[in-house]
């Protein structure tokens, strides 16, 4: 956001510049925690996005600070929704290789960095065999009702709920992603 937009944002938050700056920092920290607890990859960036959107609007003045905070969290909810939609669109090559025609798979494979592939294999070996198999089984299903049925069955064989299975997969993916990023940086 530009300096002018930032100045308008601070003025909108509070007429006293010091109080406005403190409010901005406090709300930014709370938004960052909110996005972190929602398991977002870049919570600080999402908090910045919320304030960028607010700054781009001509909101005028509202009487109460509580109303402003509610409005900010309304923006945050929408940013979170958009972020989740975007995350669903991103799919790893390994997850969709069974659905791609051979020519497309070859084209995608050449774009997939060898270092990333080696790091992924290395990171999958670092977790337990049980977790590695679970992660691979969870993603090998094609699509639609078949995928849902098989995931229900997968949760049933492990005697956990589907939500618990999703949470476990999410934690495993997060750990693998962190491991791969560290490996690539090294």
C-alpha positions in Angstrom: 0.0 0.0 0.0 1.2 3.5 -0.6 2.2 5.9 2.1 -1.0 7.9 1.5 -3.2 4.8 1.9 -1.3 3.8 5.0 -1.8 7.3 6.5 -5.6 7.1 5.7 -5.7 3.7 7.3 -4.1 4.9 10.5 -6.4 8.0 10.6 -9.4 5.7 10.1 -8.3 3.5 13.0 -7.9 6.4 15.4 -7.4 10.2 15.2 -4.4 10.1 17.5 -1.5 8.8 15.5 0.2 7.0 18.4 -2.9 5.2 19.4 -3.6 4.4 15.7 -0.1 2.9 15.2 -0.5 0.8 18.4 -3.9 -0.4 17.2 -2.5 -1.3 13.9 0.3 -3.3 15.4 -2.0 -5.0 17.9 -4.6 -5.9 15.3 -1.9 -7.1 12.9 -0.5 -9.4 15.6 -4.0 -10.8 16.3 -4.7 -11.4 12.6 -1.4 -13.1 12.2 -2.2 -15.4 15.1 -5.7 -16.0 13.7 -4.3 -17.1 10.3 -1.6 -19.2 12.1 -4.3 -21.0 14.0 -6.2 -21.6 10.8 -3.0 -23.4 9.5 -2.2 -20.9 6.8 1.2 -21.0 5.2 2.0 -17.2 5.3 0.0 -15.7 8.2 1.9 -12.4 8.2 1.3 -11.9 4.4 -2.4 -12.6 4.9 -2.7 -10.1 7.7 -1.0 -7.6 5.4 -3.5 -8.4 2.6 -6.4 -7.6 5.0 -5.0 -4.2 5.8 -4.2 -3.6 2.1 -7.8 -4.3 1.2 -9.1 -2.0 4.0 -6.7 0.8 2.9 -7.9 0.5 -0.7 -11.6 1.1 0.4 -13.0 4.5 1.3 -14.5 3.5 4.6 -15.1 6.9 6.1 -15.3 7.2 9.9 -17.1 4.8 12.2 -18.1 5.8 15.8 -16.7 2.9 17.7 -13.4 1.0 17.7 -15.3 -2.3 18.2 -17.1 -1.8 14.9 -13.8 -1.2 13.1 -12.4 -4.4 14.6 -15.5 -6.4 13.5 -15.1 -5.0 10.0 -11.4 -5.9 9.9 -12.2 -9.5 11.0 -14.9 -9.6 8.3 -12.2 -8.8 5.7 -9.9 -11.4 7.4 -12.6 -14.1 7.0 -13.0 -13.3 3.3 -9.2 -13.4 2.8 -9.0 -16.7 4.6 -11.8 -18.1 2.3 -9.9 -17.0 -0.8 -6.7 -18.4 0.5 -8.2 -21.8 1.1 -9.7 -21.8 -2.4 -6.3 -21.0 -3.8 -4.7 -23.7 -1.8 -7.2 -26.3 -3.1 -6.3 -25.3 -6.6 -2.6 -26.0 -6.0 -1.9 -29.7 -6.5 1.4 -31.4 -6.4 2.5 -33.5 -9.5 2.7 -36.6 -7.4 -1.0 -36.3 -6.4 -2.3 -36.0 -10.0 0.1 -38.2 -12.0 -2.5 -41.0 -12.4 -5.0 -38.5 -13.9 -2.6 -37.0 -16.5 -2.2 -38.4 -20.0 1.4 -39.8 -20.5 2.4 -36.8 -22.7 1.3 -34.3 -20.2 3.0 -36.3 -17.4 6.3 -36.3 -19.3 6.0 -32.5 -19.8 5.3 -31.9 -16.2 8.0 -34.3 -15.0 10.6 -32.3 -17.0 9.5 -29.2 -15.2 9.6 -30.9 -11.8 13.0 -30.2 -10.3 15.2 -33.2 -9.6 16.4 -31.6 -6.4 12.8 -31.4 -5.2 12.1 -35.0 -6.1 15.3 -36.2 -4.3 14.3 -34.1 -1.2 10.8 -35.4 -1.3 12.0 -39.0 -1.3 14.5 -38.3 1.5 11.8 -36.6 3.6 9.4 -39.5 3.1 12.0 -41.8 4.3 12.5 -39.8 7.5 8.9 -40.4 8.6 7.6 -43.8 9.8 6.7 -46.4 7.2 3.2 -46.4 8.6 2.8 -42.6 8.1 4.5 -42.7 4.7 2.1 -45.5 3.5 -0.9 -43.5 4.9 0.1 -40.4 3.1 0.5 -42.2 -0.2 -2.7 -44.2 0.2 -4.6 -41.0 1.0 -3.6 -39.4 -2.3 -3.7 -42.3 -4.7 -7.4 -42.3 -5.2 -8.8 -40.8 -8.4 -11.7 -38.5 -7.7 -15.3 -38.0 -6.8 -17.4 -40.5 -4.9 -14.8 -43.3 -5.2 -12.2 -41.1 -3.5 -14.6 -40.2 -0.7 -15.6 -43.8 -0.1 -12.0 -45.0 -0.1 -11.0 -42.3 2.4 -13.9 -43.3 4.6 -12.7 -46.8 4.4 -9.1 -45.7 5.1 -10.2 -43.9 8.2 -12.3 -46.9 9.3 -9.4 -49.3 9.0 -7.4 -47.1 11.2 -10.3 -46.7 13.6 -10.3 -42.9 13.5 -12.9 -40.4 12.2 -12.5 -38.8 8.7 -11.8 -35.5 10.4 -9.0 -37.0 12.4 -7.6 -38.6 9.2 -7.7 -35.3 7.5 -5.9 -33.6 10.4 -3.2 -36.3 10.4 -2.7 -36.0 6.7 -2.5 -32.2 7.0 0.2 -32.5 9.8 2.1 -35.0 7.7 2.0 -32.8 4.6 3.1 -29.8 6.6 6.1 -31.7 8.1 7.0 -33.0 4.6 6.7 -29.6 3.1 9.0 -28.1 5.8 11.5 -30.9 5.4 11.6 -30.5 1.6 12.0 -26.7 1.9 14.9 -27.1 4.3 16.5 -29.8 2.1 16.2 -27.6 -1.0 17.7 -24.6 0.8 20.6 -26.7 2.0 
